[in-house]
Amino acid sequence: MSNAVVSFFQSLGLSDDLVVFIVSMLPIVELRGAIPLGFVMRMNPWELFALTVIGNILPIPFIILCARPIVNFFLKTKLLRPIGEWLEAKVRKNSHKVAKYKFWGLCLFVAIPLPGTGGWTGALLAALMDLRMKSALPSIILGVITAGLIMVFGSSVVSFIIGLF
């Protein structure tokens, strides 16, 4: 699968650096997918870390600023209302963790590399909980950096183990 992704982007003439940068900006995939992809491409781990963290952080302020108005629009539209309700339900499901621990709750939510967590979800959570940018953004950035370190370390270990065989 990862070779197919690499081949697709290389067929477009994109450099490996640009590929992992773009992939790290994508929702769901984020740096959790971009870092292992960079390891498949045999990139320098620290360069890979820097590119993916920057790429993952780049859309966060826009999500925090735009998510609430977009969800409100969805909720007022008959066709899009189910999406808006689904997003609000997802936030309600996770908001108690963030509300309880505030800065560190949001940071840990973003940092733990599990499906359904990450910078995009953390930013959406912050926006729909009406958290202020000045408190949400540093928390999410720290979480993204932590997730990046976890993924680089984990990918390094997996790469080392695979190299033994």
C-alpha positions in Angstrom: 0.0 0.0 0.0 2.7 2.5 1.0 4.6 1.7 -2.2 1.5 2.6 -4.3 1.2 5.9 -2.5 4.9 6.7 -3.1 4.7 5.7 -6.7 1.6 7.8 -7.2 3.2 11.0 -5.8 6.5 10.3 -7.6 4.6 10.0 -10.9 3.4 13.6 -10.3 7.1 14.6 -10.1 6.9 15.6 -6.4 10.0 15.3 -4.1 9.9 12.9 -1.2 10.0 15.9 1.1 6.9 17.5 -0.5 5.1 14.1 -0.4 5.4 13.6 3.3 4.6 17.3 3.9 1.4 17.0 1.9 0.4 13.7 3.5 0.9 15.1 7.0 -1.6 17.9 6.2 -4.3 15.4 5.3 -7.1 14.7 7.8 -7.2 11.2 9.4 -3.7 10.3 7.9 -1.8 13.3 9.4 1.8 12.6 10.6 0.7 9.2 11.9 0.7 8.1 8.2 3.3 10.5 6.8 6.1 9.3 9.2 5.9 5.6 8.3 5.6 6.6 4.7 8.8 8.7 5.0 10.6 5.6 6.6 9.5 3.6 3.5 11.1 6.3 1.4 14.3 6.0 3.5 14.2 9.7 4.6 16.3 11.1 7.4 14.2 10.7 10.6 14.8 14.2 12.0 14.1 15.9 8.7 11.0 13.7 8.4 10.0 14.7 11.9 10.3 18.5 11.1 8.5 18.3 7.8 5.6 16.3 9.2 5.1 18.3 12.3 5.1 21.6 10.3 2.7 20.0 7.8 0.4 18.7 10.5 0.3 22.0 12.4 -0.3 24.2 9.3 -4.1 23.6 9.0 -4.8 23.7 12.7 -5.4 27.5 13.1 -7.8 27.5 10.1 -9.7 24.6 11.6 -10.1 26.3 14.9 -11.3 29.5 13.3 -13.6 27.9 10.7 -15.0 24.7 12.2 -17.7 26.3 14.4 -19.3 28.4 11.6 -19.1 25.5 9.2 -20.8 23.1 11.6 -23.4 25.7 12.4 -24.1 26.0 8.7 -24.4 22.2 8.4 -26.9 22.2 11.3 -29.1 24.7 9.5 -29.1 22.8 6.3 -31.4 19.9 5.8 -29.0 17.9 3.6 -25.9 18.5 5.8 -27.6 18.3 9.2 -26.6 14.7 9.8 -22.9 15.5 9.3 -23.2 18.5 11.7 -24.9 16.3 14.3 -22.3 13.5 13.8 -19.5 16.1 14.4 -21.1 17.5 17.5 -21.8 13.9 18.9 -18.1 13.1 18.3 -17.1 16.2 20.2 -19.5 15.4 23.1 -18.0 11.9 23.3 -14.5 13.2 23.8 -15.0 16.6 25.4 -15.2 15.4 29.0 -11.6 14.3 28.9 -10.5 17.7 27.6 -12.7 19.7 29.9 -11.4 17.9 33.0 -7.7 18.3 32.2 -7.9 21.5 30.1 -4.5 22.3 28.4 -3.0 18.8 29.2 -6.2 17.0 28.3 -6.2 18.5 24.8 -2.5 18.0 24.4 -2.7 14.3 25.4 -5.7 13.7 23.2 -3.7 15.0 20.2 -0.5 13.3 21.2 -1.7 9.7 21.6 -1.3 8.1 18.1 -4.6 6.3 18.0 -7.3 6.4 15.3 -9.7 9.3 15.9 -7.1 11.5 17.6 -4.6 14.0 16.2 -4.3 17.6 15.3 -7.4 17.8 13.1 -9.6 16.2 15.6 -8.1 18.2 18.5 -8.6 21.4 16.5 -12.2 20.4 15.8 -12.7 19.5 19.4 -11.3 22.9 20.5 -13.4 24.8 18.1 -16.7 23.1 19.0 -15.9 23.4 22.7 -15.4 27.2 22.0 -11.9 27.1 23.4 -9.8 30.2 22.7 -7.1 30.1 20.0 -4.4 31.3 22.5 -4.9 28.3 24.8 -5.9 25.6 22.3 -3.2 26.2 19.7 -0.2 25.7 22.0 -1.8 22.6 23.5 -2.4 21.1 20.0 1.1 22.0 18.8 2.7 20.3 21.8 0.5 17.3 21.2 1.5 17.2 17.5 5.2 17.4 18.5 4.8 14.6 21.0 2.9 12.4 18.5 5.7 13.1 16.0 8.3 11.9 18.5 6.3 8.8 19.3 5.9 8.0 15.6 9.5 8.6 14.7 10.6 6.4 17.6 8.1 3.7 16.9 8.8 3.7 13.2 12.6 3.5 13.9 12.1 0.5 16.1 9.8 -1.2 13.5 12.3 -0.4 10.7 15.2 -1.8 12.8 13.3 -5.0 13.5 12.4 -5.5 9.9 16.0 -4.8 9.0 17.1 -7.8 11.1 15.3 -10.3 8.7 
